[in-house]
Amino acid sequence: MAVAAPGRWSAVGGCLVLVATLFSACSTGASGDAPNSATDAAVIAGWKAALNAVDSAARTANAKSPALEATHVQPQLGVVETNLEKEHAADEVATGADRVLSVNVTRLEGTQASIVACVNGDEIVIDAGTHQPAPGLLGQTGFEEIVATMLKTVGTWKVERQSVTEGRCVSS
């Protein structure tokens, strides 16, 4: 998995997590509103759609992919677009596949929700011309713990903010 380097991104969110294969996930009861498996499932589906959108865009460093706006809101949308523009300028793209090992809704209050996820895989960022791994953490794989705030907009859950911590989660 491509991991974040200072001033760069890892894959969705403030960091961008590139997820090619999105596995079904379990959900725990969330704080705030009463646990609702249908709502939890919708939040998780929105988060996975955002990861898939970033993954697709990162394969070609396409910051203008319509799927990004369909799955993200500001400020996260701007972070993702900026990171993809940097990769495009550096002639870098993503390759490989990541796995969502777990994802849980940890908070649900009205139109906001929080998730915590664990992702791992062999996705990395490479130089598009030489196919060599990008320097630093982006060219390496590893576990990533993702914490995201989701916002419900017109019936769709979108990523509003996201952070990634390298090596913090364990496979589940």
C-alpha positions, 0 to 999 in steps of 0.5 A, a space after each residue: 500500500 502506498 503510504 504517506 510521505 510528508 507533504 504527500 498523500 497515501 491514498 483517500 482523505 488527507 492521505 489517500 488510500 487507494 483501494 482496488 478491491 473493497 471487501 465486505 466489512 463488519 460494523 459495530 454499534 455507533 455512539 450517538 444515534 441508536 445503532 442502525 445496521 442499515 444506516 451503518 451499511 450506508 455509511 460504509 458503502 459511501 466510504 468504500 465508494 470514495 476509496 474506489 473513486 480515489 483508487 480509479 483516479 490514482 491509476 491515471 493521476 486524474 484529479 478531475 474524475 467526476 467520481 471524486 466529487 460524487 463521493 467527497 465534499 470539501 475540505 477532503 475533495 480539495 486534498 484529494 484533487 491536490 494530491 492527484 495533481 502533484 502525482 500527475 505533475 511528477 508522472 506518477 500513478 498507482 498500481 497494485 491492490 489494497 484490501 480493506 481488512 475492517 471498517 466500523 462505524 464509531 459515531 453516528 449523529 444526524 447527518 455526520 458519522 465517523 468510521 475507523 478502518 484498517 487497510 493493507 495490500 500491495 498497492 504502491 505509487 510508481 513512476 509512470 515511465 520507468 515503472 519503478 516505485 516512487 521514492 519514500 513511503 509512497 513506494 512501499 506497502 504497509 498497514 494503514 488505519 483510516 479515520 474518516 468523518 462522513 457527511 450525508 448530502 442528499 441521501 448519499 454519505 460522502 467523505 468530509 475529512 480523513 486521516 491515515 496513520 501508518 502501521 497502526 492497525 492490525 489485520 482482522 
